[in-house]
Amino acid sequence: MAASGTALLTLATVLLHVARCQETMDKGKDSSPLRFTYHLYNATINENSAPRMYVETPVKMGIKATDPLWDIKYNVVSGDEDGFFQAEAVQIGDFCFLRIKTRSSTSALLNREVRDTYTLTVEATESTFDFQAKTKVFVQVLDTNDLKPLFYPASYNVAIREDTPLKSSVARVSATDADIGSNAEFYYSFTSRAHPFVVDPFTGTVSLIKKLNHTRMQRYDLTILAEDRTKKISGVQKFGNVARVTVNIQKMPMGSPVITPPPKPTISTDGKVTINVHVEAGVKPVESLSIAGGDPHKCFEIIPLGVQGSDFQVISTKRIIWSQSPFGLNLSLQAKDRSSPSLLSPVAQVHIPAHHYSPIAFFEDTYIVTLSEFSPPKTHVVKVSVTPVPYNVTFSLKNNPDSANFKINPKTGIIITTEKFDYERKDRYEFDVLANHGEAETHIVVEITDENDNSPQFTLTSYQTTLDENTPVGSSVLKVAASDRDKGKNGFVTYAIANSGPVPFTIDPFTGVISTSEHLDYELMKRRYHLRVWASDSGSPFSLVSECPVTITLNNINDNIPLFERVGCNVTVPPDVPIGHTIAELSAIDLDELQQLRYVIESGNELQVFGIDAVSGAVTVQQPIPQGASSFTLRVVATDGKHHSEASIVRITVTNKGDDATLRCLETGIVKQLTDKLIESIKPILINQEEDTFSDIHITNRHSPKFNMSIPSSIDIAEDHPLNSTIVQFKATDNDSGFNSKLVYTISSGNEDGCFSIDTFSGDLQLVCPLDRESKEFYILNITELILYCST
C-alpha cells in the first residue's frame, strides 16, 4: 500500500511538470519563471587578486529555485572582453547562488590603473525546461597600494649665487603616484643630510638653510626620495623612487651694490614703520631696492628718494598685527644695479622690534539686539566699535549658519539684515564679529520678537452637518476649530458668527461649539443655513481674521397632525340613493409631507352603509339605506401613520324619495392660514439673501500705500550731524483698514555703507555713522513702504 502511494505521488509529480512544460511552450521564453533577485548587482574585488578569488557583494546574488527539478547554470556572456571572470552556480536549499571569481590563469591579473570597472552580463540557463534569465553585475576594482611614487623629471639642475638669502627656494621636485586615496600619498625627504638644504615633505620645495661659500663648495649633488606614506607607516621602508638634484654655486661678482650703513627702523605712536635705506653703487648705478623676505603679509612698500637713485624709504602701508609677531619682524633687503645681467647686493637684515601697543577690543563682549520679525531685508541691526580706534580696522563676520542672514560693512562695523525673518521658524540668531581678522572678537545675539503675522487657520476648509427640527434650544450642533502659529495674545483664537442677518444659532467664542438659539421648524423656517464663522486672534495692534463656511441642513421629522380643510358637513340623501353615489369629499393637509394620508370612518357606520376611499377621502353609499333609517352621524379621521387628526363630523339626513342629495360644510381656512404664516416666516430670509456674497472690508486688501506729498525729495545735512538723531520722518497712508493698513519702512537701495537707518514702524530716518564730505558728497536713498501680509 505504501509502495502504491509512492507510485501515485511520482505519477502526480510527473503529470504536474508535463503540464508546466506544455504551458511554458505555449507562453514562450519571455515568460520564463527564472528570476534573479535583482536586475543589477554591485560587487567589488581588489586589483592584483590571485586566481580563483571571488568578488564581494553586500547582497546575495542568484535565483530562488521554486522548482526542485531545476538545474541552473551561470555564464558571463558579455562585459568581460579580457577574460578575467567566470561565473559558477552553487545550490544551497531552494536558492541557487551566483558566484563570480577570477579565472585560474595566473596571467590574468586585474589592474585598476588600466581598468577600474566591469559591467558583466550573466545569463542563467535551466537545462530541464530550457528557461533563461539575465542580470548585470557591476564589478568595481579596488585600489591596492601596489605602485611607487614616480618623479617626472627624474633629475634637476639649478644654479644659485653664493649670496642667496637664507630660506630662499632653490628648486621644486615633483612626483606622482597612480594609486588613489591614501595609497597615493607620499613624503619627500633627502637620503643624506650633509648639505645646507632642506626639502618640504609635502610640496617638494628645496630651500637654503645655511650660508653658501663658493670657495669651499662649488656643487651639491642631492638625492630626494619620494616615499609612500602608507607603506612607511606600516613599517615598509623606502618604498618609492628617487630624483637627482644638482645645485651649482656661483661666485658673487665683484663690484656689486652694497647697502650701508645698516638701516634702522622708526615706529610712530600709531604703529607705522619707516626705514631709510642708502645703497652704495658698484660698477653700475643702482636700479632698485626690493624686499627679499620677511614680509609674508605684504605690509611694506619701497619708495625711491631723490634723483641719484641711491636712497630709498621702506614704509608700512597696512596695519601690522603685532600679536602675530610678538618678537618683531626681520626684513631682508637686497639692491640690484643696472648691469646685464644685474648684480645683486648682499642681503641686509633689518630687525623691526615689536611695537608696544594696546590691543584693540570691542566696546561690548556681547551685543544683544531685538528685531521685529516684520523687519525687511537691509534693516539696521547694530553698529559695533572697537577701542582704541586704530588708523585702519576691518570688520568681518565669522561664518556660521546664523551669520548668513546678516551683512557687515567692513569699514563702519554696521550690521544689516539680508533676509526676512519668521519668529515661528527661528526666534534667535547668534554669530561672532571679528576685528582685523581675529585681533578682537565679539558676540552678537539677535532676538526676533513675535508679531501678529499669522492669521488663524481652520482645521477644515468648510463644515457641513444636519440637524433635526424641534431640537431643544441650546443643543450643540458641531464644533469648529482653528489654530494660530503666533504666540501669546497673537495666537489666542476666538470665534464669532459673522452673518449680517439673524440666524437661529450661536457660537461659543472660546470653544467654537455652535448651538441652537431658537426653536427650529422645518415647515416654517429656512431648511438650510449658511453660516459665516470667523476665527479672530487677539493680536496687537490689529487682530487677524479668517473665515470658514458652515452649512447646517434641517431634517424634516413627523411632528404635525393632519388638519381637515372642511368640517361639520351636513348631507341630505333620498332613501333610494344609488349604490356608489359620492355624498361628500373630505381632504386634509399634513405639513410634514412625509407620508401619504389615509382616511377612515372612526364611528357611526356600524351598518356598513357607507364607505370611504382611504386615499382620496371620498364618502360613498355602498349599501341600500335600511327602511326606517332617518339619519347617520359619521366620525371621519385622517392619519399619517403616526398622528391622527381631530374627527370631522359628517351628519347624514335621509329625506324623501326623489329628492336631490345636498352637501354643506364649514371651511376651516387652514390652507390660507398656513400660507400666510409661511410667507411671514420667510420674509427675513428674502431680506438677508445678500449675506452669502457679503465680504468684510477688514479682510480684503484693496489699496496700495502712498507717501505723504509734504516729504522733501532732497535734504541737506552737515557732515558733523549728530549720530543716532532723526533727519526726517517718512509718513505714508493706506486706505485699507485693520491689519491691511499696517505699513513698514525700509531703505531699499543707496545705503551700501550702512550709514543710515530707518525705523521699521515709525519711518524715522537716522544717521548712524560719521559723514565725510571729502570722501562722499551725497547719498541717493530709495525709501520703500511695504504692506504687511499675514501668513496663510
C-alpha positions in Angstrom: 0.0 0.0 0.0 2.9 2.3 0.8 4.6 1.5 -2.5 1.3 2.1 -4.3 1.1 5.5 -2.6 4.7 6.4 -3.7 3.9 5.5 -7.3 0.8 7.6 -7.3 2.8 10.6 -5.9 5.6 10.2 -8.5 3.0 10.0 -11.3 1.3 13.1 -10.0 4.6 14.9 -9.9 5.4 13.9 -13.5 2.0 14.9 -14.7 2.3 18.3 -13.0 5.7 19.0 -14.7 4.4 17.9 -18.0 1.6 20.4 -17.7 4.2 23.1 -16.8 6.3 22.3 -19.8 3.3 22.5 -22.1 2.4 25.8 -20.5 5.9 27.1 -20.9 6.0 26.1 -24.6 2.7 27.8 -25.1 3.8 31.1 -23.5 7.4 31.2 -24.9 10.6 32.0 -23.3 9.6 35.6 -22.5 7.5 34.3 -19.6 10.3 32.3 -18.1 9.8 31.8 -14.3 13.5 32.2 -13.8 14.0 35.5 -11.9 17.2 36.9 -10.4 16.7 38.6 -7.1 17.9 41.9 -8.6 18.3 43.3 -12.1 21.7 44.8 -11.2 24.3 43.7 -8.5 27.2 45.8 -7.2 30.4 43.9 -6.4 34.0 44.7 -5.5 37.3 42.9 -5.9 40.9 44.1 -5.2 43.3 44.6 -8.0 46.0 42.0 -8.4 43.8 39.4 -6.8 45.0 35.9 -7.0 43.3 33.4 -9.4 40.0 31.9 -8.2 39.3 34.9 -6.0 35.6 35.7 -5.6 34.0 39.2 -5.8 32.3 40.5 -2.8 28.7 41.7 -2.7 26.5 43.3 0.0 23.5 41.1 -1.1 23.2 37.5 -2.2 23.2 37.1 -5.9 21.3 34.4 -7.7 17.8 32.8 -8.3 15.4 31.3 -5.9 14.7 27.8 -7.1 11.0 27.4 -6.9 11.1 24.0 -8.6 13.2 21.2 -7.1 13.8 19.8 -10.6 15.5 22.9 -11.9 19.2 22.6 -12.9 20.6 26.1 -13.2 24.0 27.1 -14.6 25.5 30.7 -14.9 27.7 32.1 -17.7 29.3 35.5 -18.3 28.1 36.4 -21.8 29.3 40.0 -22.2 31.3 42.7 -20.5 34.4 40.6 -19.9 36.5 41.2 -23.1 39.7 40.4 -21.2 38.5 37.1 -19.9 39.2 37.9 -16.3 36.0 36.4 -14.7 33.9 33.3 -14.7 30.6 32.5 -13.1 29.6 29.4 -11.2 26.3 28.2 -9.6 26.1 26.9 -6.0 22.8 25.3 -5.0 22.0 25.6 -1.3 18.5 24.6 -0.3 16.0 26.4 -2.5 18.5 29.1 -3.6 21.0 28.9 -6.4 23.8 31.3 -5.6 25.6 33.2 -8.4 29.4 33.4 -7.6 31.9 35.3 -9.8 35.6 34.7 -9.5 38.8 35.4 -11.3 39.9 32.7 -13.7 42.6 30.2 -12.7 45.1 31.6 -15.2 47.9 33.4 -13.4 48.5 35.7 -16.4 45.0 37.3 -16.0 45.6 39.8 -13.2 43.3 42.8 -12.6 45.0 46.2 -12.8 42.9 49.1 -11.5 45.2 51.7 -13.1 44.3 50.1 -16.5 40.6 49.5 -15.9 38.7 50.1 -12.7 35.1 48.9 -13.6 33.5 46.0 -15.4 29.8 45.6 -16.2 29.2 41.9 -16.7 26.1 40.4 -18.2 25.4 37.0 -16.7 23.0 34.5 -18.2 21.2 31.8 -16.2 20.1 28.7 -18.1 17.9 25.9 -16.8 18.5 22.7 -18.6 15.4 20.7 -17.6 12.8 23.1 -19.1 15.1 25.4 -21.1 14.4 28.5 -19.1 16.7 31.5 -19.4 17.2 34.8 -17.4 19.8 37.6 -17.4 21.2 40.1 -15.0 24.0 42.5 -14.8 26.9 42.6 -12.2 28.8 45.9 -11.8 32.3 45.0 -10.6 34.4 47.8 -9.0 38.1 47.1 -9.0 39.5 48.4 -5.7 42.9 50.0 -5.4 45.8 48.4 -3.6 48.9 50.2 -2.7 51.0 48.5 -5.5 52.7 51.4 -7.2 55.6 53.6 -6.1 55.7 57.3 -6.5 57.4 58.3 -9.7 59.4 61.6 -10.4 59.0 63.5 -13.5 61.5 64.6 -14.4 63.9 62.3 -12.5 66.8 64.8 -12.5 67.1 68.6 -11.9 70.0 71.0 -12.4 69.9 74.5 -10.9 72.5 77.3 -10.3 72.4 79.8 -7.4 74.7 82.5 -6.2 76.6 82.2 -3.0 74.9 85.2 -1.6 71.5 83.7 -2.0 69.4 84.7 1.1 68.5 82.0 3.7 65.1 80.3 3.3 65.2 81.0 -0.4 63.6 78.4 -2.6 66.2 76.7 -4.7 64.2 74.1 -6.7 61.0 72.1 -6.6 60.7 68.5 -7.4 57.5 66.7 -8.4 56.4 63.1 -8.1 53.1 61.4 -8.7 51.5 58.1 -7.5 49.0 56.4 -9.8 47.2 54.9 -6.8 44.2 56.7 -5.3 43.2 57.9 -1.9 45.6 57.4 1.0 47.5 55.0 -1.2 48.6 57.9 -3.4 50.1 60.0 -0.5 53.8 60.2 -0.1 56.6 62.2 1.6 59.7 63.9 0.2 63.0 63.5 2.1 66.7 63.6 1.5 68.7 60.4 1.6 71.6 62.3 3.1 71.7 65.4 5.4 75.4 66.5 4.7 74.3 69.7 2.9 72.9 73.2 3.6 69.4 72.4 2.2 66.0 71.2 3.4 63.1 69.8 1.4 59.4 70.3 2.3 58.0 66.8 2.8 54.7 67.8 1.2 55.5 70.2 -1.6 58.9 69.1 -2.6 60.3 72.6 -2.4 64.1 72.7 -1.7 65.2 75.6 0.4 68.5 77.0 1.6 69.1 77.0 5.4 72.9 77.7 5.7 75.1 80.3 4.1 77.0 79.2 0.9 80.7 79.6 0.2 81.8 79.1 -3.4 85.4 78.7 -2.4 84.6 75.8 -0.1 81.9 74.0 -2.2 81.0 74.7 -5.9 78.5 71.9 -6.3 76.0 69.8 -4.3 74.5 66.5 -5.6 71.3 65.9 -3.8 69.2 62.8 -3.8 65.5 63.1 -2.9 63.3 60.2 -2.1 59.6 60.2 -2.7 58.4 57.5 -0.1 54.9 56.0 0.0 53.3 57.3 3.2 51.1 54.2 3.9 53.9 51.8 3.5 56.1 53.9 5.8 53.5 53.9 8.5 53.1 50.2 8.2 56.8 49.6 8.6 57.9 49.2 5.0 60.9 51.4 4.5 61.9 53.4 1.3 59.0 52.1 -0.8 59.5 54.8 -3.5 61.8 56.3 -6.1 64.5 59.0 -6.1 65.3 62.1 -8.1 68.7 63.7 -8.5 69.1 67.5 -7.9 72.4 69.2 -8.9 72.9 72.6 -7.3 75.8 74.7 -8.8 77.1 77.5 -6.6 78.0 80.7 -8.4 80.6 83.1 -7.1 79.3 86.6 -6.2 80.8 89.0 -8.7 82.9 91.9 -7.6 81.6 95.4 -7.8 78.0 94.6 -6.6 76.0 97.3 -4.8 76.1 97.4 -1.0 73.5 98.5 1.5 75.3 100.7 4.0 75.1 101.7 6.8 72.8 99.1 8.4 69.2 100.6 8.2 67.4 101.4 11.4 63.6 101.5 11.6 61.5 104.1 13.3 58.0 103.4 14.6 55.3 106.1 15.2 52.9 106.2 18.0 50.1 104.8 15.8 52.3 101.8 14.8 53.5 103.0 11.3 57.1 101.8 10.4 59.6 103.9 8.4 63.1 102.7 7.3 65.5 104.9 5.4 68.0 102.9 3.2 71.1 104.1 1.4 72.8 101.9 -1.2 76.4 102.4 -2.3 76.7 101.7 -6.1 79.2 99.3 -7.5 80.5 99.3 -11.1 77.0 100.4 -12.3 74.3 102.7 -10.8 71.7 101.3 -8.5 68.5 100.3 -10.3 66.2 99.3 -7.5 65.7 98.0 -3.9 63.5 95.1 -3.1 62.2 93.1 -0.1 63.8 89.6 -0.4 61.9 88.2 2.6 60.3 88.7 6.0 57.1 90.3 4.7 54.6 87.5 4.2 51.5 89.7 4.6 52.8 92.4 2.2 52.7 95.1 4.8 55.6 97.2 3.3 56.3 99.2 0.2 59.5 100.8 -1.1 59.6 104.4 -2.3 62.7 105.8 -4.2 64.0 109.1 -2.7 66.0 111.8 -4.6 67.3 111.9 -8.2 70.5 109.9 -7.6 68.7 106.6 -7.2 70.7 105.5 -4.2 68.3 106.4 -1.4 65.0 104.6 -0.6 62.4 104.6 2.1 60.6 101.4 3.3 57.2 102.2 4.8 54.3 100.1 6.2 51.1 100.5 4.2 49.0 98.0 6.2 48.3 97.6 9.9 50.8 95.2 11.3 49.2 92.7 13.7 51.9 92.6 16.3 50.1 89.9 18.3 51.1 87.6 15.5 54.7 88.7 15.6 55.4 89.3 19.3 59.2 89.2 18.8 59.2 91.7 15.9 59.9 91.3 12.2 63.1 90.6 10.2 63.0 92.2 6.8 65.6 91.1 4.1 66.5 93.9 1.7 68.5 93.5 -1.5 69.6 96.1 -4.1 70.1 95.5 -7.8 72.2 97.5 -10.3 71.9 98.2 -14.0 74.4 95.6 -15.2 73.4 92.9 -17.6 73.0 90.5 -16.1 72.2 92.6 -13.0 74.4 92.4 -10.0 72.8 92.0 -6.6 73.9 93.3 -3.2 74.4 91.1 -0.2 71.1 90.7 1.7 70.8 93.2 4.6 68.8 92.1 7.6 66.7 94.8 9.3 65.1 93.9 12.6 61.9 95.7 13.5 61.1 95.3 17.2 57.5 94.6 18.2 55.6 97.8 18.7 54.2 98.2 22.3 50.6 98.7 21.6 47.3 98.4 23.4 45.4 95.6 21.9 42.0 96.6 20.4 38.8 95.4 22.0 35.1 95.8 21.2 33.1 98.1 23.4 30.9 95.2 24.4 31.7 91.5 24.8 28.2 90.6 23.7 25.7 92.8 21.8 22.1 91.8 22.4 19.7 93.3 19.8 15.9 92.9 19.4 14.4 92.8 15.9 10.8 92.5 14.9 10.0 89.6 12.6 8.5 92.3 10.3 11.9 93.7 9.7 12.6 93.7 5.9 16.0 93.0 4.3 18.6 95.7 4.8 17.2 96.7 8.2 19.8 98.2 10.5 20.7 95.8 13.3 23.6 97.4 15.3 26.9 99.2 14.9 29.9 97.6 16.6 33.0 99.6 17.6 36.5 98.9 19.0 38.8 100.8 21.3 41.3 102.3 20.9 40.4 103.3 17.4 43.3 102.2 15.1 44.2 104.0 12.0 42.9 101.0 9.9 40.5 98.5 11.2 38.5 95.9 9.2 35.3 94.1 10.5 34.1 90.7 9.3 31.5 88.1 10.2 32.7 84.7 11.4 30.9 82.2 9.2 28.2 80.1 10.7 24.6 79.2 9.7 23.1 82.2 11.5 25.6 84.8 10.1 24.3 84.0 6.6 21.2 86.2 7.4 23.3 89.3 8.1 26.0 91.5 6.4 28.6 93.8 8.0 30.2 96.9 6.5 33.9 96.1 6.8 34.8 99.8 7.5 32.0 101.1 9.6 31.0 98.0 11.6 27.3 98.5 10.8 25.4 95.2 10.6 22.2 94.9 8.4 19.9 92.1 7.6 19.9 90.3 4.3 16.8 88.1 4.7 13.3 88.2 6.1 12.6 86.6 9.5 9.9 84.3 10.7 9.6 84.0 14.5 7.7 80.8 14.3 10.6 79.2 12.3 13.5 80.7 14.3 13.5 83.2 17.1 17.2 83.7 17.9 20.4 84.2 15.9 23.9 84.1 17.2 27.2 84.8 15.4 30.6 86.4 16.0 32.2 89.6 14.6 36.0 89.8 14.1 38.1 92.9 14.0 41.3 92.8 11.9 40.8 89.1 11.1 40.7 88.0 14.7 42.7 90.6 16.7 39.4 91.2 18.6 36.2 89.3 18.7 32.7 90.0 20.0 29.4 88.0 20.1 26.1 89.2 18.6 22.7 87.9 19.8 19.7 88.9 17.7 16.4 88.1 19.3 13.4 88.1 17.0 10.1 89.3 18.5 6.8 87.7 17.6 4.5 89.9 15.6 0.9 89.1 14.6 1.7 87.9 11.1 -0.2 84.7 11.1 -4.0 84.5 10.8 -5.9 81.7 12.4 -6.3 78.6 10.3 -9.3 76.3 10.4 -8.6 72.6 10.6 -11.1 72.1 7.7 -11.9 74.4 4.7 -15.6 74.0 5.4 -18.0 72.3 7.7 -21.4 70.6 7.0 -23.9 68.9 9.3 -27.6 68.0 9.5 -30.0 68.7 12.4 -33.5 67.5 13.2 -36.1 70.2 13.5 -37.5 70.7 17.0 -34.1 70.1 18.5 -34.1 71.7 22.0 -32.8 75.2 22.2 -29.2 75.2 23.4 -28.3 71.9 21.8 -24.8 71.5 20.4 -24.7 71.2 16.6 -21.0 70.9 15.7 -17.6 72.3 16.8 -15.2 74.3 14.6 -11.5 74.5 15.4 -8.8 76.9 14.3 -5.2 77.4 15.4 -2.7 80.3 15.1 1.0 79.9 14.8 1.7 83.1 16.7 2.4 83.1 20.4 0.6 84.6 23.4 -2.2 87.0 22.5 -1.2 87.0 18.9 -2.2 83.3 18.8 -5.2 83.4 21.1 -8.2 82.5 18.9 -11.9 83.4 19.5 -14.9 82.6 17.3 -17.9 84.5 16.1 -20.8 84.1 13.6 -20.4 86.9 11.0 -23.7 86.7 9.1 -25.3 90.1 8.6 -28.8 88.7 9.2 -30.3 86.9 12.2 -29.7 83.1 12.4 -31.1 80.7 15.0 -27.6 79.7 16.1 -24.9 80.9 18.5 -21.2 80.0 18.8 -19.1 79.7 22.0 -16.4 82.3 21.4 -13.7 80.2 23.1 -14.6 76.6 22.3 -16.0 77.0 18.8 -19.2 75.0 19.6 -22.2 76.0 17.6 -25.5 75.7 19.3 -29.2 76.3 18.6 -30.7 79.6 19.9 -34.2 79.3 18.7 -36.9 76.6 18.1 -36.3 75.2 14.6 -39.3 74.3 12.4 -38.7 72.7 9.1 -42.1 73.7 7.7 -41.9 77.4 8.7 -38.2 78.3 8.6 -35.2 78.0 6.3 -34.2 74.5 5.6 -30.5 75.2 5.0 -28.4 77.8 6.8 -25.1 79.1 5.5 -23.1 80.4 8.5 -20.0 82.6 8.1 -17.8 81.7 11.0 -14.9 84.0 11.9 -11.8 82.9 13.8 -10.0 86.0 15.2 -6.8 86.3 17.1 -6.2 88.8 19.9 -3.1 90.4 18.3 -1.9 93.9 18.6 -2.3 96.5 17.1 -4.8 94.7 14.9 -6.3 91.2 15.1 -6.3 88.9 12.1 -9.4 87.1 10.9 -10.1 84.0 8.9 -13.5 82.9 7.6 -14.9 79.4 7.2 -18.3 78.5 5.7 -20.5 76.2 7.8 -23.6 74.7 6.3 -26.4 73.3 8.6 -29.3 71.4 6.9 -32.6 70.8 8.8 -34.1 67.3 8.8 -37.9 67.1 8.5 -39.5 64.9 11.2 -43.1 63.9 11.6 -44.3 66.4 14.1 -47.5 67.8 12.7 -51.1 66.3 12.8 -53.2 66.3 9.7 -55.8 69.1 9.5 -59.1 68.9 7.6 -59.9 71.7 5.1 -63.7 71.2 5.8 -65.5 70.1 8.9 -69.1 69.9 10.2 -70.6 68.6 6.9 -74.4 68.2 6.7 -75.6 65.9 4.0 -79.1 65.0 2.8 -79.8 61.9 0.7 -83.1 60.3 -0.6 -83.7 56.7 0.6 -83.3 55.5 -2.9 -79.9 56.9 -3.4 -78.0 54.7 -5.8 -75.2 52.4 -4.6 -71.7 54.0 -5.2 -73.0 57.6 -5.1 -70.5 60.0 -3.5 -72.1 62.0 -0.8 -69.0 64.0 0.4 -65.3 64.5 -0.4 -63.1 65.2 2.6 -59.4 66.3 2.4 -56.8 67.0 5.0 -53.3 68.6 4.9 -50.1 67.3 6.6 -47.3 69.9 6.7 -44.6 67.2 7.1 -45.4 65.7 3.7 -43.5 62.6 4.8 -46.3 60.0 4.5 -49.4 59.6 2.3 -52.6 60.4 4.4 -55.2 57.8 4.8 -58.8 58.3 5.7 -61.0 56.1 7.9 -64.6 56.2 9.3 -63.9 56.1 13.0 -67.6 55.5 14.1 -71.2 55.9 13.1 -71.1 53.3 10.3 -71.8 50.2 12.2 -74.3 49.0 9.5 -71.6 49.5 6.8 -74.0 51.6 4.7 -71.2 54.0 3.8 -67.7 53.6 2.7 -64.7 56.0 2.4 -61.8 55.9 -0.1 -58.7 55.6 2.1 -56.6 57.8 -0.3 -59.0 60.4 -1.7 -61.3 60.8 1.3 -64.5 60.4 -0.8 -67.5 59.1 1.2 -69.8 56.9 -0.9 -73.0 54.8 -0.4 -72.0 51.2 -0.5 -75.3 49.5 0.6 -79.0 50.5 0.4 -80.3 52.7 3.2 -82.3 50.5 5.6 -86.0 51.0 5.9 -86.9 53.4 8.7 -83.5 54.9 9.0 -83.7 58.7 9.3 -80.1 59.9 9.9 -76.5 58.9 10.4 -73.5 60.6 12.2 -70.1 59.6 10.8 -66.8 60.5 12.5 -64.0 60.6 9.9 -60.3 60.9 10.8 -57.1 61.3 8.7 -53.8 59.7 9.7 -50.2 59.8 8.5 -49.4 56.6 10.3 -48.2 58.3 13.5 -50.6 61.2 14.1 -54.4 61.3 13.8 -56.4 64.3 13.0 -59.3 65.5 15.0 -62.5 63.9 13.8 -64.5 65.6 11.1 -68.3 65.1 11.7 -70.5 64.2 8.7 -74.2 64.3 9.6 -76.4 62.4 7.0 -80.2 63.0 7.0 -82.4 60.7 4.9 -85.1 62.7 3.0 -88.0 61.6 0.7 -87.7 59.6 -2.5 -86.9 61.7 -5.5 -85.2 64.4 -3.6 -81.7 65.6 -4.6 -78.8 64.9 -2.4 -77.3 68.1 -0.8 -73.9 68.9 1.0 -73.0 71.8 3.2 -69.6 72.0 5.1 -67.8 74.6 7.2 -64.4 75.8 5.6 -61.6 75.8 8.2 -59.4 78.1 6.1 -56.4 76.1 7.1 -54.7 76.4 3.7 -54.7 80.2 3.8 -53.6 80.3 7.4 -50.6 78.1 6.7 -49.7 80.1 3.5 -49.8 83.4 5.4 -47.7 82.0 8.2 -45.1 80.6 5.8 -44.8 83.9 4.0 -44.2 85.8 7.3 -41.5 83.3 8.3 -39.5 83.6 5.0 -39.6 87.4 4.9 -36.3 87.7 6.9 -34.7 85.1 4.6 -35.6 87.2 1.5 -34.4 90.4 3.1 -31.0 88.9 4.0 -30.2 86.9 0.9 -27.2 89.1 0.2 -25.3 87.8 3.2 -23.9 84.8 1.3 -21.9 87.1 -1.0 -21.0 89.7 1.6 -17.2 90.3 2.1 -15.8 92.2 5.1 -13.6 95.2 4.3 -11.2 94.2 7.1 -10.2 91.0 5.3 -9.7 92.3 1.8 -6.5 94.3 0.9 -7.7 96.7 -1.8 -5.4 99.7 -1.6 -1.7 100.5 -2.1 0.1 102.7 0.4 1.0 106.3 -0.6 3.7 108.6 0.7 2.8 112.0 2.2 3.5 114.6 -0.5 5.0 117.0 2.0 8.1 114.8 2.4 11.1 116.6 0.7 12.9 114.8 -2.1 16.3 116.4 -1.2 17.8 117.0 2.3 21.0 118.9 3.2 22.8 117.8 6.4 26.1 118.9 7.9 28.9 116.3 7.9 29.1 116.7 11.7 25.4 115.9 12.1 24.9 114.2 15.5 24.8 110.4 15.3 21.6 108.5 16.1 19.5 111.6 15.6 16.4 111.8 13.4 17.0 113.5 10.0 13.4 113.3 8.7 10.3 111.2 9.4 8.6 109.5 6.4 4.9 109.2 6.5 2.7 107.0 4.3 -1.0 106.1 4.4 -3.1 103.2 3.3 -6.9 103.4 2.8 -7.4 99.8 3.9 -8.5 99.1 7.5 -7.2 96.9 10.3 -4.1 94.8 9.6 -4.1 95.6 5.9 -3.3 99.2 6.7 -0.2 98.5 8.8 3.0 99.6 7.0 6.7 99.0 7.5 9.5 101.2 6.1 12.9 100.1 4.6 15.9 101.6 2.7 15.7 99.5 -0.5 18.9 100.9 -2.1 21.6 103.5 -1.8 22.7 102.6 1.8 25.6 100.3 0.9 27.9 101.6 3.6 25.0 101.4 6.2 25.3 105.0 7.4 21.6 105.4 7.6 18.9 103.6 9.5 15.1 103.8 9.2 12.7 102.8 12.0 10.7 99.9 10.7 7.4 101.2 12.0 7.7 105.0 12.6 9.6 105.8 9.4 12.3 107.9 11.3 15.4 108.2 9.2 18.6 108.4 11.4 22.3 108.8 10.8 24.3 106.0 12.5 27.9 106.6 11.3 30.1 109.7 10.8 29.9 111.5 7.4 32.9 112.8 5.4 32.1 115.2 2.7 35.5 114.9 1.2 35.1 111.2 0.6 31.4 111.2 -0.4 29.3 114.3 -1.1 25.8 112.9 -1.4 23.6 109.8 -1.0 20.7 108.7 -3.1 18.4 106.7 -0.8 15.3 104.8 -2.0 12.8 104.5 0.8 10.1 101.8 0.3 6.9 101.3 2.3 5.6 97.8 2.5 2.2 96.3 3.3 2.3 93.6 5.9 0.6 90.4 4.6 -0.3 87.8 7.1 0.9 84.2 6.6 -1.6 81.6 5.5 
